[in-house]
């Protein structure tokens, strides 16, 4: 197969930088960022966060090939901020958003654990009026 080893998809080598910046010479206030060892998951989140900023005129990303573990992010601003500053600010906001989501998830999950209720049966076989299959198997066992 021509697929790379799995560790090559997320482990940076000693000589690799996580982000490479290329200033665009044809478009004013624009830059292309090559972000290594990442895929659509991070690319789409960063693009959406960058587009939410009022200083940004354009933001888009692409993964040139599925076997290469990087994506290209292009940002163009209105000139009040540099593309590098916009990316830093967007990443800071994204980290804060994800941290907030993590805290809310942990809080809700802790409420579920402390309620002490009987766990629900996905097949509805507990409680009054429940059907008993009699064989000890569920409907997925053939």
N, C-alpha and C positions, 0 to 999 in steps of 0.2 A: 504494500500500500504506500501511497505517497503522503499520507497524513503524518504530521510531526508527532513526536512523543508528547504525551499529555503534559509533562512538566514544562516543556518548552512554551506552552501556551500561557503560563502565568508566572514563571520564575525569571526574573531579570538576570542577565549575565553581568559580570563585573564592569564591562565596558559600555553597557547600555544605559541610557538615560530614559526615565519614564516618559518624559515629554520633550519633543523637539519642536521648536518654533521656526517657521519660515515666513518672513515678511513678504507680503504680496506687492510686487512692483507695479502691477497694472491697475490695481484697484486701490484707491486711497483709504487709509485707516482700516486695512484688512490684513489678516494673518491666517496662516494655516498651521494647525497644531497636529502633530503626529503623536498619538498617545499609544504607547506600546503595551502589549500584554493585556488588552482589554477588548471588549466586543460591543455588540448592540446595546446591551443592558446599560452600561455606563454612558455610551455615546448618546443614546436617546434622552436619558435623564439630564445630562449636561446641556444638550441642545435645547430642551424645553426650558430649563432654568435660565439659560442665556437669553432666549427669546422673550422671556418675561420682563427683561430689563428695558427701560425706555430708551437707553442710549444705543441700542443695537438695531441696525438696519437689516442685517442678514445673519443667519446662523444655520448651518447645516452640517451633517456628518455623513460619511460613507465608510463602509468596510470594503476595501478594494477587492479582496478575495477571501473566501471563507477559510482557506488553509493558512492565511497569514494573520497572526494574532495582534492586529492593531487596527485603529480607525483614524480617519482624518477628519478634523473638525475645522470648519472655516467660519470665521467671525469677521463681520464688518460693522464698524461703529460710526456714529455721526461726528466723531472727532473730539468730543468732550472727554472721552476716556480712551485709553489704548485697548486693543483687543486682549492683551495680556492681563491688564487690570480687570477687565470685564470677566475674563475666565476665572481669575482668582476670587473675585467677589461672588460669582455664580457658584463656584465650588464651596465656598464658605457657607452660603445660604443653603446649598443642597445638603451639606453635612449637618447643619442645624435642623433642617426639615426631617432628615432621616433619624437623627437623634431623638427628636420629638416623637416621631412615629414609634420608635423603639420603646421609649418611656411609656407611651400610651398603651402599647401592646402588652408590655410587662405588667402594667397596672391592671388592665382588664383580665389578663391571664391569672394574676394573683387573686382577683375577686372570684374567678371561677373555681380556683383551688380551695378557697376558704368557705365557699357556700355549703359544702358538705352534702350536696344533693346526690341522689343515686344516679350513676351514669346512665344516660339514655341508651337503649338498645336500638341500633340502626334498623333491625328487622321487625321491631315492634312485638317481640315475643314475651315481654314481661308485662305484668299488670293485669287488670281485669279484662276479660274478653279476648285474651291473646290466643292465637292459634298455636297448637303444638304439632310440629311435623312428625314427632315420634321416632325419627330415625337418628337424631343427633346430628344431622347434616343440614346445611342451609340450601337454598335453592340454586346456588352456584356450583355445588358439588354434583358432578355427573356420574 
